[in-house]
Structure formats: structure tokens, C-alpha cells
Amino acid sequence: KQSYSRTGKKTSVKSLIMIPVILLGVVSILSNIMAVYNIRNVNKKASTIANECMENMLQINTIQEQTQVIYRQALSHIIATDFDTMINVPTTPGFNMINVVDSIKTQEAELDDLLDQYGDTVMDDDKAAYNELMENYAQFKHAVVNVVAFSANSKTADAYACANGDLASYGNAMQQNIDTITADISTQ
């Protein structure tokens, strides 16, 4: 069958059906191209976010571990001074006041670096918790110094009181800050 268009030219039904099919095919191809492009964009962004979140999670876990090591080292200093005082002989190699103090200083320097590195990558949502973590860490370091000073001066009771008081308190506050940051990272 043939029909006449407005201009009077003959057009077939086949031609009339092919035009919408061709347009549908072109729209379908363009739609698929855009879908692939969007999927690649979403995948790229998701990978970036996942990598950043994983890196932040690893950093914050290392900070947590380092804090616990410093806390244990401060307690070890008290034990080392008690041990040195009680037997009044050279102690086990590697377990004396000077080695413990050196270890604490090394651990603090590493934790300072970790916190600075994390500070460069901290997400906006975690800035307040990070700043609070830094404030608690400054107080934690002062408490470590006090514990070491008390134990070095054979004031074991004062050292334990400070360790169980300020040191534990600021350590717990740091842990709460780390938990807050970890929860924020996990939800992103």
C-alpha cells in the first residue's frame, strides 16, 4: 500500500514504520552509552570513597593501637621502677626505666606522626571529633609524663593514682573519639 504525504509524494507503510523504529534504535543506543558512562562514574567515585574510607579506617585503627601501647608502656615504667627498687640488681635486659622511657618517647613520636597524617586526610564530618581527639591526646601525653615522673621518683602510689586517674581518663576519652570517628567512617 502506498499513501500520499502532504506534499503529494508517495510513501509506503514500510517507510512510515521504519522512521519511529530507527529513532527508537538511536535513542536506545544513546541511552545505553549514557548508562555505561554513568555506571563508570559511579564506580569510580565509589572506589575512591571506599579507598579513602579504608585508608582512614586503617589509620584510625593504628592510632588506637599506638595509644594502647603508650598506656601499657607507662604502666610498665611503674613496674620497672618497682622491680628495680625491690631487688636492687640489674633487671631483665630491655625491661628497665630508661628503656621504657625511650620506648614511650618513640611510641609518642610515631603517634604524633600518625595523628598529623590522619589530620591531613580527616573528613569534614570528623573534624570536630579529630580536634577533640588531639586535645585529649595532649592531656594524655601530660598524664604519661606525670606517671613516669612519679614512678621515677619512687612515688609508686602517686604513679598508680595518676595512671588510674588522668591517664586512664584521657585514654578513655581518646577511645571515645576514635569510636566516634570509626562510626562516621563506617557509615560513609
N, C-alpha and C positions, 0 to 999 in steps of 0.2 A: 504494500500500500504506500501511497505517496500522499503527502499533504502539502498544502501551499502555505508558505510563510507570508508575512505582511508585505514583503517586497515582491511577492509573486513568484519566488523561486521554489522549485520543488525540493522538499526534504523528506527523507524516509523516516519511518518509525525507528529504524535501527539507529540512525543518526541522533534522533531525539533522545533515545535511551542511553546512548554511549556518552553523551556530554555529562550528565549527572554522575555516571559511573566513573568517568575519568576524573571529574572534580573530587569525588569521594576518595578515589585512589590517591590523588595528590595530597588531600587533607590528611589521609591516613598515614602516608609516608612522612609528611611534615610532623604530625603528632608523634609518631614513633621516634623520629630524630630528636625532638624536644624532650621526650620521656627519657631517652638514653642520656642525653645531656644533663637533665635534672638529676637522674639517678647517680651519675658520676659526681656531680657537685655535692649531693647529699652524702655520698660515700666518702668523698674527700674530706668534707667537714666533719663527719662522724669519726673518721680515722684520726684527724687532727685532735679533736676533742678527747677521744679515747687515749691517745698517746700522751697528751698533756695531763689528763687526769691520772693515768697510770704513773707517769713521772712524778707528779705531785704526791701521789699516794706513797710511792717508794721513798721520796724524800721525807715525808712526814713520819713514816714508819722508822726510818733511820734516825731521825731526830728523837723520837720516843725511846728507841733502844739506847741511844747515846746518853740521854738524860738518866735512864735507869743505871747505866754503867757508872756514871759520875756519882750517883746516890750511893751505890754499893761501894765505890772506892772511898767515899767519905766515911762510911761505916767501917771499912777495912782499916782506915787510918786509926780509928779509935782502938780497934782490935790490935793493930800493930803496936801501938804505944802501950797497951795493957800487957801484951806479950813481952815486949822489951823490958818493961818495968818489973814484971813478975819474975822472970828468970834471970834477968841481968846478964845475959850472954848473947852473943851474936845470934840473930834469928835465922830462920829458914831463908836461903837465898831468894831474893825477889819479894820477900814479904817483910819489909820494914818501912818506917815512917817516910824516909827520903824517897824510896821507890814509889810508894803510894802517892806522895805529893807530886812527884814527877808525872806519874800516870794520870792523876787528876788534871794537872795542867795541860797535858797532851790531849786528854778527852775534851776538856773545855775548849781548847783551840779548834779541835775538829768540829765540835758542836757549834761554835761561833761561825765557822765557815759554812756548815750545813744550813744554819739559820739565815745567813746572808744570801746564800744561793737560793734558798726557798723564797726569801723575801723578794728576789728579782722575778720570780715566776708566780707569786701568790695571786690568786684570782680575786677580783674585786669583792665578791661575796665574802671572802675570807679575810679581808684586810683588818677588820676590827678584831677578830679572834687572833690573828697573827700579831697585831700590835700588843694585845693583852698577853699573849704568849711571851713576847720579848720583855715586857715589864716583869712578868713572873720569873722569867729566866734571870734577869738582872738581880732580883731578890734571892733567887735560888743560889746564884753564884756567891752572893754575900753570906748566905747561910752556910755554904760549903766552907768558905774561908773561916767563919766563926767555929765550925765544928773542928776543922783542922787546927786552929789556934788553941782551942780549949784542950784538945787531946794532946797537942804538942807540949802544952804546959802542965800536963798530968792532971788536968781537971776533967776527969773521965765522966763524972756525974753531969757536969755542965755540958760536955760534948754530947752525951746521950740525950740530955734535955733539949739541946738545940737541934739535934738530928731528928728527934721525935716531934719537935715543935715546928720551928721555922722551916727547916729543910724538908720535912715531910709535907708541911702545909703548901709550900711553894711548888714542890714536886707534884702534889695532887692537883694544884691549880693549873700547872702546865699540862698535866694529863687531861684535865677537863677541856683546856683549849685545843689540845691535839684531837680529842674526841669530837669536838665541835667542827674542826676543820675536816676531819676524816668523814664525818657525816655529810658535810656540804659537798665534798668531792664525790662521795658515793652517789649523791642524788643528781649530779650533773650529767 
